[in-house]
Every structure is written in structure tokens, then in C-alpha cells.
């Protein structure tokens, strides 16, 4: 039995993760659920919070003290919190599944360094469909090359703090790398006013934050006379939660290192399964 700790168990994603683990047919269970020390949900049964059905795991605020009771931590919280949890997992030799986005370059390097000490799945999006789209983007960029303009649009709920989304940035990285470009040099984040004609080498990003949108992403490859679009729309957080559960089951069998969701799903660099 794989014992799972859920960080931020009282949040929107945390509750979905508790439910996804509880409903999984895999040999996996929620054994630890954490919230912040001042959270009004502290001490409440995590199953009641997520599904209205008790699972016997009360929420706590001290992950370090609970280290003996879990094998892998699933973390979709915030960059600073995730790095604190990363250090705890490193000290106790626990695997991690990280779905948090918005990391700085230095924070990403800290996670990469931690891969020398523990096994980590790091993915901006754990949806099976999104990771299939990642593979399709490589194919589209390879075929269409420099003959098209590339724009990435994404929409999320009003509470999401980082923009563009980690998934949108990952899509941009994949396209840029396939075309031999550096995303840091060619990304354009929004447009305003009167400017010069679009540079075909650039990759544009457009962001929407509104209502309760779970997550929409579209990459447009627009040429003169035709346009190819690769779109993924998520209608439920369970899409991401189920992928994270799959990753948690998988990562406990791996050596130390940083792994992608595509490796969890068995999708190779060429996009084949």
C-alpha cells in the first residue's frame, strides 16, 4: 500500500486530490493531510472535507512530524510552501509529486538539485490529455516550422495567481525548443497600442482570469490561408487529481531523479506511447 500525504488538503485542489486517492482502484491511500496552522479546517477529517465521508485522517499542520506516516507527498500548493515541503521530504527520504506552478528559475534549480536525493515528478499539468497535447505540439512545430505565427492562449479561474499558467509556459517551451528558439528571448506577453509588424520568430501569450474556469489552453499555428489549433479544455479538477494519483503510484518505484508526467504515462520524446 502506497501511503500518500496531501499538502493543502482543505483547498480546491487538495480536496480533489483526497477524493481521487480515495476513489482510486490502485493500492494507495491517504495517510496524512496538511493545512496551514491557522486554517479553520485544521483538525477536521480530510474525507469529510473532500467528499462528506470520513476517512479517519484528520488534517494537521506539521508535515515534518508526520513523516513516518507517508511514502509520497502530493503538493499543489504555492512555490514557497512547496520548497519548504521539499526540504522535509529530502530530510526524510520521501518521494514527491509536484503540481505547483509559478516557480522562479532559482526555485526550479532547487528542485532539480533535490532530485539527487529523492524521486520527484514535476509537472505543470498532470492531465493525461494535456500531456498528449505536449507530444502533439512537438509534431506540429516540427512539420509547420517557421512558416507560421504561433500564439498561446489560456484561461483559468479568478483565484489563480500566476500568469501565464505553468501549462502555457510549458507549451511555449516545447514549441520553442522544437524550433531551436529560446523562449526567454522570443516570448511576448500581451500586446497593447500601436507597434511594429509581428515578428514571426516570437511566440505570443494571452491570459484570461475569470469566474470558475478550470483550465483552457490553445496553441495556434497560423499561416496565410490556414490555421492549426491544438486545444485542451479541463472541466473538472479531478482530471489533474487523477493524473497526480497515477504519478504518486509510479514515483515510489523509481530511482532518485526528476521525472515528467510524460515519463509517468510512457510517452517518449517523439510522442509515441
C-alpha positions in Angstrom: 0.0 0.0 0.0 1.4 3.4 -1.0 0.7 5.9 1.7 0.1 9.4 0.4 0.3 12.8 2.1 -1.8 15.6 0.6 -0.5 19.2 1.2 -3.1 21.9 1.3 -5.9 19.4 1.8 -8.5 22.0 2.5 -8.0 23.8 -0.7 -9.9 23.3 -4.0 -7.2 21.1 -5.5 -6.4 19.5 -2.2 -9.9 18.2 -1.7 -9.9 16.9 -5.2 -6.7 15.0 -4.5 -8.1 13.4 -1.3 -11.1 12.3 -3.3 -9.1 11.0 -6.2 -6.9 8.9 -3.9 -9.9 7.6 -2.0 -11.7 6.5 -5.3 -8.6 5.1 -6.9 -8.5 1.4 -7.7 -4.7 1.4 -7.2 -3.1 0.1 -4.0 -2.9 3.6 -2.5 -4.4 5.5 0.4 -4.4 9.0 2.1 -2.5 8.7 5.3 -1.6 12.4 6.0 -3.4 15.6 5.1 -1.9 19.0 6.0 -3.3 22.6 6.1 -1.8 25.8 7.4 -1.7 26.2 11.2 -4.3 29.0 11.1 -6.7 27.2 8.7 -10.2 26.8 10.2 -10.2 23.3 8.7 -7.3 22.2 11.0 -8.3 19.0 12.9 -11.2 18.1 10.6 -11.4 14.7 8.9 -9.9 15.1 5.4 -12.5 12.8 3.9 -15.4 14.8 5.3 -13.8 18.0 3.8 -13.4 16.4 0.4 -16.4 14.0 0.0 -18.5 14.3 3.0 -17.4 10.8 4.1 -14.9 10.3 6.9 -11.6 8.6 6.1 -10.1 8.7 9.5 -7.3 11.1 8.6 -7.5 14.4 10.5 -5.8 17.5 9.0 -2.6 18.6 10.7 -0.2 21.4 10.2 3.2 19.7 10.8 4.4 17.7 7.8 7.7 17.0 9.5 6.1 15.4 12.5 4.1 13.2 10.2 7.0 12.0 8.0 6.9 8.4 9.4 3.3 8.0 8.1 3.6 8.6 4.4 5.7 7.4 1.4 5.0 10.2 -1.1 3.7 13.8 -0.9 1.4 15.3 -3.5 1.8 19.1 -3.5 -0.2 21.6 -5.5 0.2 24.5 -3.0 2.4 27.6 -3.7 6.1 27.9 -4.5 7.4 28.9 -1.1 5.3 26.2 0.7 6.3 23.6 -1.8 10.0 24.3 -1.3 9.6 24.0 2.5 7.9 20.7 2.0 10.6 19.7 -0.4 13.2 20.1 2.3 11.2 18.0 4.7 10.9 15.2 2.1 14.6 15.4 1.4 15.5 15.1 5.0 13.2 12.0 5.4 13.8 10.4 2.0 10.2 10.8 0.8 9.1 10.9 -2.8 7.2 13.9 -4.2 4.6 14.7 -6.9 4.8 18.5 -7.5 2.0 20.2 -9.4 2.7 23.6 -8.1 3.4 26.3 -10.7 4.9 29.8 -10.6 8.4 28.8 -9.6 11.3 31.2 -10.3 14.4 29.9 -12.1 16.3 29.7 -8.8 13.4 27.7 -7.2 13.3 25.3 -10.1 17.0 24.8 -9.7 16.5 24.0 -6.0 14.0 21.3 -7.1 16.4 20.0 -9.7 19.2 19.7 -7.1 16.8 17.8 -4.7 16.5 15.2 -7.5 19.9 13.9 -6.4 18.4 12.9 -3.0 14.8 11.8 -3.8 12.4 10.8 -6.6 10.2 13.7 -7.8 7.5 14.0 -10.5 7.5 17.7 -11.5 4.7 18.7 -14.0 2.8 21.9 -14.6 -0.2 19.8 -15.6 -0.9 16.2 -14.7 -3.9 15.7 -17.1 -3.4 12.8 -19.4 -4.9 14.9 -22.2 -2.6 17.8 -21.7 0.4 15.6 -21.8 -0.8 14.1 -25.1 -1.1 17.7 -26.3 2.5 18.3 -25.4 3.5 15.4 -27.7 1.2 16.8 -30.5 2.8 20.2 -30.2 6.2 18.8 -30.9 4.9 17.2 -34.1 3.0 20.3 -35.2 6.0 22.6 -34.6 8.3 20.2 -36.4 6.0 20.0 -39.5 5.0 23.6 -39.7 8.3 25.1 -38.7 9.0 28.7 -39.2 6.2 29.2 -41.8 3.5 30.1 -39.2 2.8 32.5 -36.4 2.5 30.9 -33.0 0.1 32.2 -30.3 -0.7 30.5 -27.0 -3.9 31.5 -25.1 -5.0 30.2 -21.7 -7.9 30.8 -19.3 -8.3 29.9 -15.6 -10.5 30.8 -12.6 -10.3 34.1 -10.9 -8.2 32.8 -8.0 -5.2 31.6 -10.0 -2.3 33.9 -9.1 0.5 33.1 -11.6 0.2 34.1 -15.3 0.7 32.8 -17.8 -0.1 29.4 -16.4 2.6 26.8 -15.9 1.0 24.7 -18.6 1.0 27.5 -21.1 4.7 28.2 -20.4 5.5 24.5 -20.8 3.7 24.5 -24.2 5.8 27.5 -25.2 9.0 25.8 -24.1 8.2 22.7 -26.1 7.4 24.7 -29.3 10.4 27.0 -28.8 12.8 24.1 -28.2 11.5 22.2 -31.2 12.1 25.2 -33.4 15.5 25.9 -31.9 14.4 29.1 -30.2 15.0 30.4 -26.6 11.5 31.1 -25.1 13.1 33.8 -22.8 14.1 35.7 -25.9 11.0 35.2 -28.1 8.0 35.3 -25.7 5.6 38.2 -26.0 3.3 38.5 -23.0 0.3 40.6 -24.2 0.1 43.4 -26.7 -1.1 47.0 -26.4 -1.1 50.1 -28.6 0.4 50.6 -32.0 3.6 48.6 -32.6 5.6 47.2 -35.3 4.6 44.3 -37.5 4.6 40.9 -35.8 8.0 39.1 -35.8 7.4 35.5 -36.9 10.0 34.3 -34.5 8.1 35.4 -31.5 5.6 33.3 -29.5 2.7 35.2 -28.1 0.8 34.6 -24.8 -2.7 35.7 -23.9 -4.2 35.2 -20.4 -7.7 35.3 -19.1 -8.6 35.1 -15.4 -12.4 34.8 -14.8 -15.1 33.0 -12.8 -14.6 29.3 -12.2 -12.8 28.3 -15.4 -10.9 25.1 -14.5 -8.3 25.4 -17.3 -8.4 26.1 -21.1 -5.3 26.1 -23.3 -5.0 26.6 -27.1 -1.9 26.8 -29.2 -2.5 28.3 -32.7 -0.2 27.8 -35.6 -1.4 30.4 -38.0 -0.2 30.6 -41.6 -1.5 32.5 -44.6 -4.7 30.7 -45.7 -4.9 28.1 -42.9 -4.6 27.7 -39.2 -3.9 24.6 -37.0 -5.1 24.8 -33.4 -4.3 22.3 -30.6 -6.7 22.8 -27.7 -7.3 21.2 -24.3 -10.2 22.1 -22.0 -10.5 20.8 -18.5 -14.0 20.7 -17.0 -13.0 19.3 -13.6 -10.0 19.4 -11.2 -10.4 15.6 -11.0 -8.6 15.4 -14.3 -5.5 16.7 -12.7 -6.0 14.9 -9.4 -6.4 11.5 -11.1 -3.1 12.1 -13.0 -1.4 13.0 -9.8 -2.6 9.8 -8.1 -1.2 7.9 -11.1 2.1 9.7 -10.7 2.2 9.0 -6.9 1.8 5.3 -7.5 4.5 5.3 -10.2 7.2 7.5 -8.5 7.6 5.3 -5.4 9.1 2.6 -7.7 11.6 4.9 -9.3 15.2 5.9 -8.5 16.1 9.4 -7.4 15.7 12.0 -10.0 13.3 14.5 -11.7 10.6 12.9 -13.8 8.0 14.4 -16.1 4.4 13.4 -16.4 5.1 12.1 -19.9 7.5 9.6 -18.4 4.8 8.5 -15.9 2.4 7.9 -18.9 5.1 6.2 -21.0 5.1 8.8 -23.8 8.5 9.1 -25.3 10.3 12.1 -26.8 8.7 11.5 -30.2 5.2 11.4 -28.8 4.8 7.7 -29.2 3.2 5.6 -26.4 
